[in-house]
């Protein structure tokens, strides 16, 4: 009976409970919830040790190391949720995702494509993106159209109020047509 586990990095981790004993007791008919309460661990921890599906899940390639990060050399997963296809560690993937500016190009937050600066509307408050929006013109158009469709009553009410205000302002101004 071994109460230690050796990780891929060579470290020795103490086990919280005896895996072989838990497998035998589970096979004898005890529930994973009862075992978890007795061992003081979660039911998922017991399930991954005792159940056949848990063993397949634990040993799947998703949790095996796939190698080293292309950029910094740190260990990475085969099917990392942080990257799409490339082998990057978690921190390098986060750095990549945070970067949305290249010389002459910006990355759209909706379609995730790199496009020239001219494809993004002007925005005078955002200095990080050279005064440009986060979403490209095409994605902005889709977002506005969807917002108008979902909130039709509110948008129409706003438009009516805006037109009424403009008519009132024009009526209050001295007649420009008399010039």
N, C-alpha and C positions, 0 to 999 in steps of 0.2 A: 504494500500500500504506500503510494507516494503522495505526499501532501504538498508537493511543489510542482511547478510547471516552468519549463525553460522556454522563454520567448525566442522569437527570431533574432533578436539582438543579443542573445546570450545571457540575458538577465534571468535570475531565478525568482519566481513569484510564488508566495505561499498560497495554497488553495484554501478557500473558506470552508470546504467540506470534502469528504472522501468521495470521489466520482464513482469508483467501483461499487462501493457500498450503496450509493444512491441508485445506481443502475439495477442492482440486485433487489432492492426494496421496491423500486418502481415496477420491476418485472413480477414481483410477488403480489402486486395489486395496490400498493399505496399510491395516493394521488401526488402529483407534483406540488400542489398547494400545501399539502400536509408536510411534505419533505422540506419545502421552502421555509415554512414556519419553524420547523424544528432546527434547521441548519442556520436560520437567520439570514437568508438570502432571498432574492426575488424569485418568483415562479419562472420567469424567463431564464434565469441562470440555471435552475434545475432542469427545465425543459431542454435547453441546448445540450445538456450532458446526457440525459436519460432517453429522450425520444429519438426514434430513427430519423424523423424529419429534422429534428434539432441538430443531429450529427451532420446531416447533409448540408444544412444551413451553415453550421460552424466551419465545415471543411470546404465550403464553396470557394471558388477563385476570387470572389469579391473581397474576401478578407485575407488573402495571401498577398504578400508584397510583390509588386510588379517590377521593382527595380528602383532606380534613383531618379530624382528630379533632373530634367534636362538643363535647368538653369543653375541650381545651387548644389545638387548632389544629395539632397536629403531623401529618405525613403518615401515611397509613394504607393498608393493602392492601384490594382489593375483596373478596376472600374470606379475611379474616383468620381464622386458627385460634384467635385469642385471644378473639373475641367471637362471639355468636350473633345475627347480624342487624344490630346497630347499628355505626356507624362510630366505633370507638375505636382509639386508638394502643395499642401494646403496654403501656406503663406505666399508662395509664388503665384498660385492661382488667384488668391485674393488681391494681390498687387496687380495682376493682369486685369481683373474685373474692375478695379478702381480706376485704371487708366482708360480714359476715353478721349485723349487728345494726342494726336501725332502732328508733325509738321504738315500743315495744309489739309489735314483730314480730321474728322471727328467721328465718334462711334455713336450710333443711334441706340437709345436705351430700349426701344421697342423691338426693332427688327435685328439688332445686334450687328449691323453691317457698318463697315468703315466707308464713309462717303466724304466728298469734298466739302469744304466749309460753306460753299454756296448753296448746298442742299438743305441747310438749316436756317430757319428764320432768325432775324436779329433779336437780341434781347440785351438791353443795355445794363442790366444789373449783374450778370454773371461774368466775372472776369476770368474764371478758370477755363472757360470754353471760348475765349476770345469774343465774348458778347453774343453767343449763339445759343439757341434752345437745346434741350437734351434730346428731343425727338426730331427726326427729319420732317420735311414738309409733307411727304406722302403719309407717314404715320400720324402726324398731327391732324391731317385732314380726316383720316379714318377715325381717330379719337373724337374729334369734334362732331362728326356725323353721328357716331354712336351715342354721344352725350345728348345731342339734340333729339335723337330718336327715343331714348330712354326717358328723357325729362321734357317731353313735348309741351305739356301744360305750363310748366314753370318758365320755359324758354319763351313761349308765346306771350305769357303775362309780362315778362321782362321787356320784350320787344314792344308791346303796346304801351307800357309805361315810358319807355325811352322815346317813342314817337310822340307821345303826348307832351313830354318835357320839351322836346325840340320844337314842336309847334308853338308852345307857350313862349319859349325864348325868342323865336322868330317874330311872334306877334308883339313882343315887348320892345324889340329893337326898332329904332326909327326907320322908316321906309327907305331902303337902299335903292329901290326901283325909281324913286323920285329924282335921283341925281342926274 
